[in-house]
Amino acid sequence: MNRIDQSSFYWKLSFGKRSEEELYNVSSDPECMKNLAADPGFNPLKQELRVLLLQNLREQEDPRILGNGDIFDKYPYSSEAVRDFYNRYMKGEISRKSAGWVDSTDFEE
């Protein structure tokens, strides 16, 4: 795997969109690399965990359960100057110096 492919691979692991469901055996897979959610043998456990999750979210009055989940899409999470930095950097639209927070040790030469 070349350096750019490897960089993209790790970027997606860290920041990419996740599967809708994830289930890991942290005892045998502490790095959580093998998602077991698609295995039908885990359906009873997934259902049990889903019920517990929804119960906890209702008790905590989570906006997603109350029908206001879009509020999370409206919070500003970074300045426009650094929004989507990695993709814009990879396209050559911005430099690492222009971000202001990127350290030279964040990148391999």
C-alpha positions in Angstrom: 0.0 0.0 0.0 1.5 3.3 -1.0 1.8 6.2 1.4 -1.3 8.1 0.1 -3.5 5.0 0.1 -2.2 4.2 3.6 -2.9 7.8 4.8 -6.5 7.6 3.3 -7.0 4.2 5.0 -6.2 5.5 8.4 -8.0 8.8 7.9 -11.2 6.8 7.1 -10.7 4.6 10.1 -10.4 7.6 12.4 -12.8 10.1 10.8 -14.8 8.4 8.1 -18.5 7.6 8.2 -19.2 4.6 10.3 -21.5 1.7 9.7 -25.0 2.2 11.0 -24.4 -0.7 13.5 -21.2 -1.7 15.1 -20.6 -4.5 17.5 -17.1 -5.7 18.7 -15.7 -8.3 21.0 -13.3 -6.1 22.8 -11.8 -9.1 24.6 -10.6 -10.8 21.5 -10.5 -7.6 19.3 -9.3 -4.7 21.5 -8.6 -2.5 18.4 -12.3 -3.1 17.3 -11.3 -3.9 13.7 -13.8 -6.8 13.1 -17.4 -5.5 13.2 -19.7 -8.3 14.2 -23.0 -6.5 13.7 -23.8 -8.2 10.4 -23.4 -11.7 12.0 -27.0 -13.0 12.6 -25.8 -14.9 15.6 -25.5 -11.6 17.4 -29.1 -10.4 16.7 -30.4 -11.2 20.2 -27.6 -9.3 21.8 -28.0 -6.4 19.4 -31.8 -6.2 20.2 -31.0 -6.3 24.0 -28.5 -3.5 23.6 -30.8 -1.5 21.4 -33.6 -1.6 24.0 -31.1 -0.5 26.7 -29.7 2.3 24.6 -33.2 3.7 23.7 -34.2 3.5 27.4 -31.1 5.4 28.5 -31.5 8.0 25.7 -35.2 8.7 26.8 -34.2 9.0 30.4 -31.5 11.5 29.4 -33.9 13.4 27.1 -31.5 13.1 24.2 -32.6 15.4 21.3 -32.4 12.5 18.8 -35.1 10.6 20.7 -37.2 13.7 21.2 -37.3 14.3 17.4 -34.8 17.2 17.5 -31.7 15.3 16.3 -31.0 17.8 13.6 -29.7 20.2 16.2 -26.4 18.3 16.1 -26.0 19.2 12.4 -26.5 22.9 13.1 -23.7 23.4 15.7 -20.7 25.2 14.2 -17.8 22.8 14.9 -14.9 24.7 13.3 -14.1 27.8 11.5 -14.6 27.9 7.7 -10.8 28.2 7.3 -10.2 24.7 8.6 -13.4 23.0 7.8 -12.9 19.7 5.9 -9.1 20.4 6.1 -7.9 16.9 5.1 -9.9 16.7 1.9 -9.1 20.3 1.0 -5.4 19.7 1.7 -5.3 16.6 -0.4 -6.9 18.5 -3.3 -4.3 21.3 -2.9 -6.9 23.9 -2.0 -5.2 24.9 1.2 -1.7 24.4 2.8 -0.9 23.0 6.2 0.6 26.4 7.1 -2.7 28.2 6.4 -4.5 26.2 9.0 -2.5 27.6 11.8 -2.8 24.6 14.1 -1.0 22.0 12.1 2.5 21.1 13.4 5.2 20.0 11.0 5.4 16.6 12.8 1.8 15.9 11.8 3.0 15.0 8.3 5.6 12.6 7.0 7.9 14.1 4.3 
